[in-house]
Amino acid sequence: MAIKITEECINCGACEPECPNNAIYEGGVEWRIADGTTVKGSYVLKDGTVTDADTAHAPISVDTYYIVPSKCTECQGFHEEPQCAAVCPVDCCVPDEMYVETVEELMAKKEKLHI
């Protein structure tokens, strides 16, 4: 499943540079599928919406850092554990129950993001 950042986030920013998919954004910052990936053209998001990789999307959170579920692979194929959770000083990077995915699904997502 994807990782989410809870309201306990202290906005330290330690998680953002650790994400190999560039799925973590500072609160209030727009996100794009193309950011930190090799995706070009159309891309299907977790909710089934089709978007262009370069389209800017509204921030998921305005006050704290956030993780884009359509880009989060729990670091599968890169690291043995989610790096955001490993570096978070307040343990606010936790599994997101809304986006349950198998290791195989996470690896397939990784392959789509990094051709």
LOZA-746109 format. One line per field, with one value per residue: residue in three letters; y, z, x of N, C-alpha, C in turn. Coordinates in nm, 4 decimals, decimal comma, always signed. Each point is the difference from the previous one (the first is absolute). Layout:
LOZA-746109
resn (ala | ...)
n_north (Y | ...)
n_up (Z | ...)
n_east (X | ...)
ca_north (Y | ...)
ca_up (Z | ...)
ca_east (X | ...)
c_north (Y | ...)
c_up (Z | ...)
c_east (X | ...)
***
This chain:
LOZA-746109
resn (met | ala | ile | lys | ile | thr | glu | glu | cys | ile | asn | cys | gly | ala | cys | glu | pro | glu | cys | pro | asn | asn | ala | ile | tyr | glu | gly | gly | val | glu | trp | arg | ile | ala | asp | gly | thr | thr | val | lys | gly | ser | tyr | val | leu | lys | asp | gly | thr | val | thr | asp | ala | asp | thr | ala | his | ala | pro | ile | ser | val | asp | thr | tyr | tyr | ile | val | pro | ser | lys | cys | thr | glu | cys | gln | gly | phe | his | glu | glu | pro | gln | cys | ala | ala | val | cys | pro | val | asp | cys | cys | val | pro | asp | glu | met | tyr | val | glu | thr | val | glu | glu | leu | met | ala | lys | lys | glu | lys | leu | his | ile)
n_north (-0,1180 | +0,1102 | +0,0916 | +0,0421 | +0,1309 | -0,0271 | +0,0456 | -0,1040 | +0,0114 | +0,0131 | -0,0422 | -0,1036 | -0,0677 | -0,0784 | -0,0198 | +0,1237 | +0,0282 | -0,0718 | +0,0603 | -0,1265 | +0,0204 | +0,0811 | -0,0861 | +0,0581 | +0,0790 | +0,1190 | +0,0207 | +0,0026 | -0,0960 | +0,0444 | -0,1103 | -0,0722 | -0,0841 | +0,0917 | +0,0624 | -0,0074 | -0,0073 | -0,1099 | +0,0151 | -0,0294 | +0,1010 | -0,0823 | +0,0138 | -0,1228 | +0,0893 | -0,0132 | +0,1164 | -0,0349 | +0,1173 | +0,0410 | +0,0166 | +0,1169 | -0,0619 | +0,0969 | -0,0517 | +0,1252 | -0,0664 | +0,0282 | +0,0713 | -0,1140 | +0,0703 | +0,0913 | -0,0658 | -0,1237 | -0,0618 | -0,0468 | -0,1181 | +0,0000 | -0,0576 | +0,0721 | +0,0598 | -0,0292 | -0,0567 | +0,0712 | +0,0614 | -0,0767 | -0,0861 | +0,0781 | -0,0194 | -0,0482 | +0,1305 | +0,0528 | +0,0732 | +0,0437 | -0,1216 | -0,0436 | +0,1121 | -0,0292 | +0,1183 | +0,0124 | -0,0890 | +0,1012 | -0,0757 | -0,0243 | -0,1315 | +0,0227 | -0,0273 | +0,1211 | -0,0305 | -0,1103 | -0,0339 | -0,0993 | -0,0775 | -0,0912 | +0,0493 | +0,0051 | -0,1203 | -0,0336 | +0,0636 | -0,0567 | -0,1114 | +0,0350 | +0,0254 | -0,1097 | +0,0399)
n_up (+0,0000 | -0,0411 | +0,0157 | +0,1179 | +0,0018 | +0,1279 | +0,0725 | +0,0501 | -0,1326 | +0,0221 | -0,1252 | +0,0450 | -0,0906 | +0,1024 | -0,0152 | -0,0368 | +0,0388 | +0,0922 | -0,0538 | -0,0407 | +0,0338 | +0,0838 | +0,0913 | +0,0637 | +0,0421 | +0,0020 | +0,1142 | -0,0775 | -0,0271 | -0,1236 | -0,0437 | -0,0591 | -0,0808 | -0,0898 | +0,1119 | -0,0358 | -0,1075 | -0,0729 | +0,0691 | -0,1194 | -0,0327 | -0,0400 | +0,1156 | +0,0439 | +0,0722 | +0,1297 | -0,0152 | -0,0981 | +0,0536 | -0,1248 | +0,0119 | -0,0386 | -0,0238 | -0,0886 | +0,0172 | +0,0408 | +0,1156 | +0,0516 | +0,0945 | +0,0485 | +0,0434 | +0,0770 | +0,1117 | -0,0493 | +0,0064 | -0,1245 | -0,0131 | -0,1275 | +0,0325 | -0,1062 | +0,0824 | +0,1123 | +0,0109 | +0,1120 | -0,0978 | -0,0393 | -0,0101 | +0,1075 | +0,1032 | +0,1113 | +0,0243 | +0,0251 | -0,0802 | -0,0382 | +0,0219 | -0,0698 | -0,0699 | +0,0085 | +0,0543 | -0,0555 | -0,0828 | -0,0875 | -0,0516 | -0,0268 | +0,0002 | -0,1245 | +0,0925 | -0,0510 | +0,0009 | +0,0153 | -0,0065 | -0,0866 | +0,0371 | -0,0605 | +0,0589 | +0,1133 | -0,0293 | -0,0351 | +0,1099 | +0,0685 | -0,0646 | +0,0289 | +0,1226 | -0,0110 | -0,1201)
n_east (+0,0842 | -0,0533 | +0,0907 | -0,0425 | -0,0108 | +0,0078 | -0,1006 | +0,0661 | -0,0005 | +0,1311 | -0,0222 | +0,0696 | -0,0726 | +0,0249 | -0,1280 | -0,0195 | +0,1238 | -0,0596 | -0,1057 | +0,0164 | -0,1259 | +0,0609 | -0,0480 | +0,1013 | -0,0979 | +0,0544 | -0,0609 | -0,1077 | +0,0865 | -0,0203 | -0,0625 | +0,0960 | -0,0592 | +0,0279 | -0,0318 | +0,1280 | -0,0784 | -0,0125 | -0,1125 | -0,0503 | -0,0770 | -0,0961 | -0,0657 | -0,0270 | -0,0694 | +0,0280 | -0,0594 | +0,0840 | +0,0267 | -0,0205 | +0,1304 | +0,0425 | +0,1130 | -0,0106 | -0,1212 | -0,0128 | +0,0113 | -0,1171 | +0,0588 | +0,0448 | +0,1038 | -0,0498 | -0,0252 | -0,0003 | +0,1170 | -0,0046 | -0,0601 | +0,0362 | -0,1172 | -0,0302 | +0,0852 | -0,0649 | +0,1190 | -0,0065 | +0,0637 | -0,1039 | +0,0995 | -0,0028 | -0,0809 | +0,0507 | -0,0059 | -0,1185 | +0,0709 | -0,1201 | -0,0502 | +0,1029 | -0,0208 | -0,1284 | +0,0284 | -0,1206 | +0,0511 | -0,0082 | +0,0968 | -0,1279 | -0,0291 | -0,0384 | -0,0908 | -0,0075 | +0,1293 | -0,0713 | +0,1296 | +0,0095 | +0,0998 | -0,0701 | -0,1078 | +0,0688 | +0,0483 | -0,1237 | -0,0419 | +0,0987 | -0,0309 | -0,1251 | +0,0472 | +0,0724 | -0,0382)
ca_north (+0,1180 | +0,1251 | +0,0601 | +0,1337 | +0,0815 | +0,0376 | +0,1378 | +0,0204 | +0,0496 | +0,1258 | +0,0721 | +0,0060 | -0,0197 | -0,1103 | -0,1052 | +0,0371 | -0,0414 | -0,1454 | -0,0732 | -0,0271 | +0,0281 | +0,1391 | -0,0033 | +0,0826 | +0,1431 | +0,0919 | +0,0480 | +0,1150 | -0,0077 | -0,0838 | -0,1183 | -0,0530 | -0,1356 | +0,0089 | +0,0418 | -0,1061 | -0,1277 | +0,0053 | -0,0052 | +0,1042 | -0,0245 | -0,0383 | -0,0879 | -0,0295 | +0,0135 | -0,1047 | +0,0094 | -0,0271 | +0,1212 | +0,0078 | +0,1334 | +0,0144 | -0,0040 | +0,1358 | +0,0794 | +0,0344 | -0,0347 | +0,0729 | -0,0678 | -0,0870 | +0,0664 | +0,1367 | +0,0291 | -0,0908 | -0,0808 | -0,1035 | -0,1017 | -0,0271 | -0,1459 | -0,0521 | -0,0058 | -0,0710 | -0,1446 | -0,0456 | -0,0192 | -0,1329 | +0,0026 | +0,0949 | -0,0193 | -0,1071 | +0,0579 | +0,1367 | +0,0909 | +0,1112 | -0,0475 | -0,0257 | +0,1247 | +0,0903 | +0,0083 | -0,0092 | -0,1192 | +0,0343 | -0,0645 | -0,1275 | -0,0583 | +0,0621 | -0,1077 | +0,0273 | -0,0433 | -0,1293 | -0,0561 | -0,1095 | +0,0278 | -0,0088 | +0,1233 | +0,1087 | -0,0147 | +0,0393 | +0,1466 | +0,0469 | -0,0160 | +0,1009 | +0,1323 | +0,0068 | -0,0846)
ca_up (+0,0000 | +0,0002 | +0,1298 | +0,0160 | +0,1058 | +0,0920 | +0,0493 | +0,0955 | -0,0751 | +0,0504 | -0,1168 | +0,0028 | -0,1359 | -0,0098 | -0,0872 | -0,1417 | -0,0853 | +0,0087 | -0,0832 | -0,1340 | -0,1003 | +0,0124 | +0,0342 | +0,1187 | -0,0303 | +0,1103 | +0,0041 | -0,0833 | -0,1287 | -0,1008 | -0,0377 | -0,1357 | -0,0164 | -0,0646 | +0,0947 | +0,0492 | -0,0672 | -0,1451 | -0,0648 | -0,0960 | -0,0556 | +0,0875 | +0,1141 | +0,0745 | +0,1436 | +0,0834 | -0,0002 | -0,1349 | -0,0809 | -0,0944 | +0,0014 | -0,0695 | +0,0981 | +0,0311 | +0,0562 | +0,1419 | +0,0806 | +0,1266 | +0,1140 | +0,0820 | +0,1301 | -0,0047 | +0,1235 | +0,0266 | -0,1113 | -0,0375 | -0,0941 | -0,1080 | -0,0054 | -0,1349 | -0,0235 | +0,1093 | -0,0165 | +0,1268 | -0,0331 | -0,0581 | -0,1138 | +0,0297 | +0,1364 | +0,0732 | +0,0781 | -0,0422 | +0,0520 | +0,0715 | +0,1358 | +0,0655 | +0,0417 | +0,0674 | +0,1433 | +0,0830 | -0,0432 | -0,0574 | -0,1305 | +0,0350 | -0,1111 | -0,0315 | -0,0159 | -0,1150 | -0,1218 | +0,0247 | -0,1214 | +0,0214 | -0,0444 | -0,1461 | -0,0506 | +0,0247 | -0,0963 | -0,1302 | +0,0028 | -0,0120 | -0,1406 | -0,0791 | +0,0323 | -0,0370 | -0,1196)
ca_east (-0,0842 | +0,0741 | +0,0281 | -0,0577 | +0,0588 | -0,1079 | -0,0036 | +0,1091 | +0,1158 | +0,0558 | +0,0534 | +0,1467 | +0,0481 | +0,0960 | -0,0531 | -0,0106 | +0,1127 | +0,0218 | -0,0958 | +0,0531 | -0,1034 | -0,0393 | -0,1421 | -0,0219 | +0,0003 | -0,0243 | -0,1370 | -0,0304 | +0,0695 | -0,0656 | +0,0768 | -0,0120 | +0,0528 | +0,1312 | +0,1039 | +0,0866 | -0,0249 | +0,0230 | -0,1311 | -0,0372 | -0,1328 | -0,1114 | +0,0268 | -0,1215 | +0,0198 | -0,0590 | -0,1464 | -0,0480 | +0,0063 | +0,1107 | +0,0594 | +0,1272 | +0,1087 | +0,0457 | -0,1087 | +0,0128 | -0,1176 | -0,0105 | +0,0630 | -0,0853 | -0,0002 | +0,0516 | +0,0729 | +0,1123 | +0,0464 | -0,0960 | +0,0454 | -0,0935 | -0,0153 | +0,0245 | +0,1442 | +0,0659 | +0,0189 | +0,0576 | +0,1417 | +0,0221 | +0,0913 | +0,1069 | +0,0497 | -0,0683 | -0,1088 | -0,0305 | +0,1009 | -0,0621 | -0,0252 | +0,1290 | +0,0657 | -0,0939 | +0,0297 | -0,1207 | -0,0729 | -0,1301 | -0,0136 | -0,0632 | -0,0766 | -0,1284 | -0,0974 | -0,0864 | +0,0677 | +0,0616 | +0,0586 | +0,0943 | +0,1367 | -0,0014 | -0,0615 | +0,0947 | +0,1099 | -0,0530 | -0,0079 | +0,1387 | +0,0401 | -0,0705 | +0,0544 | +0,1430 | +0,0164)
c_north (+0,1232 | +0,0455 | +0,1358 | +0,0698 | +0,0513 | +0,1459 | +0,0299 | +0,0544 | +0,1355 | +0,0821 | +0,0139 | -0,0185 | -0,1153 | -0,1048 | +0,0312 | -0,0454 | -0,1510 | -0,0796 | -0,0223 | +0,0282 | +0,1459 | +0,0098 | +0,0908 | +0,1473 | +0,0805 | +0,0475 | +0,1241 | -0,0026 | -0,0930 | -0,1186 | -0,0419 | -0,1421 | +0,0059 | +0,0375 | -0,1215 | -0,1367 | +0,0141 | +0,0001 | +0,1205 | -0,0346 | -0,0389 | -0,0964 | -0,0184 | +0,0044 | -0,1123 | +0,0033 | -0,0230 | +0,1196 | -0,0053 | +0,1445 | +0,0013 | +0,0089 | +0,1392 | +0,0903 | +0,0245 | -0,0312 | +0,0772 | -0,0788 | -0,0854 | +0,0577 | +0,1388 | +0,0259 | -0,0859 | -0,0681 | -0,1072 | -0,0938 | -0,0239 | -0,1525 | -0,0608 | -0,0097 | -0,0815 | -0,1499 | -0,0632 | -0,0325 | -0,1395 | +0,0130 | +0,0974 | -0,0302 | -0,1099 | +0,0500 | +0,1405 | +0,0991 | +0,1191 | -0,0391 | -0,0194 | +0,1279 | +0,0939 | +0,0028 | -0,0129 | -0,1163 | +0,0303 | -0,0536 | -0,1428 | -0,0570 | +0,0673 | -0,1097 | +0,0203 | -0,0542 | -0,1275 | -0,0577 | -0,1129 | +0,0445 | -0,0016 | +0,1270 | +0,1199 | -0,0057 | +0,0388 | +0,1519 | +0,0596 | -0,0069 | +0,1028 | +0,1399 | +0,0184 | -0,0967 | -0,0143)
c_up (+0,0000 | +0,1445 | +0,0030 | +0,1137 | +0,0857 | +0,0436 | +0,1018 | -0,0674 | +0,0543 | -0,1115 | +0,0011 | -0,1383 | -0,0178 | -0,1018 | -0,1487 | -0,0845 | -0,0011 | -0,0968 | -0,1417 | -0,1119 | -0,0030 | +0,0268 | +0,1175 | -0,0366 | +0,1269 | -0,0075 | -0,0852 | -0,1382 | -0,0940 | -0,0343 | -0,1431 | -0,0013 | -0,0555 | +0,0966 | +0,0486 | -0,0608 | -0,1484 | -0,0784 | -0,0906 | -0,0526 | +0,1050 | +0,1093 | +0,0759 | +0,1496 | +0,0749 | -0,0029 | -0,1387 | -0,0924 | -0,0923 | -0,0016 | -0,0884 | +0,1061 | +0,0423 | +0,0588 | +0,1485 | +0,0713 | +0,1308 | +0,1120 | +0,0768 | +0,1406 | -0,0161 | +0,1179 | +0,0253 | -0,1279 | -0,0285 | -0,1031 | -0,1029 | -0,0142 | -0,1373 | -0,0325 | +0,1060 | -0,0271 | +0,1275 | -0,0169 | -0,0528 | -0,1247 | +0,0176 | +0,1337 | +0,0689 | +0,0839 | -0,0512 | +0,0661 | +0,0743 | +0,1460 | +0,0765 | +0,0533 | +0,0794 | +0,1514 | +0,0908 | -0,0425 | -0,0565 | -0,1421 | +0,0248 | -0,1217 | -0,0152 | -0,0337 | -0,1197 | -0,1305 | +0,0253 | -0,1330 | +0,0382 | -0,0439 | -0,1524 | -0,0619 | +0,0188 | -0,0980 | -0,1410 | -0,0102 | -0,0176 | -0,1469 | -0,0896 | +0,0209 | -0,0494 | -0,1136 | -0,0326)
c_east (+0,0879 | +0,0225 | -0,0702 | +0,0736 | -0,1143 | +0,0125 | +0,1101 | +0,1263 | +0,0448 | +0,0648 | +0,1512 | +0,0603 | +0,0966 | -0,0442 | +0,0133 | +0,1193 | +0,0251 | -0,0861 | +0,0548 | -0,0997 | -0,0420 | -0,1511 | -0,0334 | +0,0176 | -0,0236 | -0,1452 | -0,0187 | +0,0631 | -0,0762 | +0,0900 | -0,0298 | +0,0537 | +0,1422 | +0,1130 | +0,0784 | -0,0239 | +0,0338 | -0,1307 | -0,0206 | -0,1394 | -0,1020 | +0,0432 | -0,1307 | +0,0313 | -0,0714 | -0,1525 | -0,0607 | +0,0009 | +0,1215 | +0,0489 | +0,1230 | +0,1084 | +0,0458 | -0,1087 | +0,0237 | -0,1307 | +0,0034 | +0,0673 | -0,1017 | -0,0118 | +0,0590 | +0,0942 | +0,1229 | +0,0448 | -0,1044 | +0,0626 | -0,1098 | -0,0117 | +0,0304 | +0,1488 | +0,0742 | +0,0057 | +0,0541 | +0,1477 | +0,0299 | +0,0867 | +0,1147 | +0,0669 | -0,0809 | -0,1163 | -0,0280 | +0,0969 | -0,0577 | -0,0231 | +0,1304 | +0,0645 | -0,0894 | +0,0259 | -0,1222 | -0,0907 | -0,1388 | -0,0182 | -0,0465 | -0,0735 | -0,1362 | -0,1006 | -0,0928 | +0,0592 | +0,0780 | +0,0481 | +0,0949 | +0,1391 | +0,0048 | -0,0598 | +0,0934 | +0,1168 | -0,0452 | -0,0109 | +0,1393 | +0,0450 | -0,0683 | +0,0593 | +0,1429 | +0,0294 | +0,1475)
***
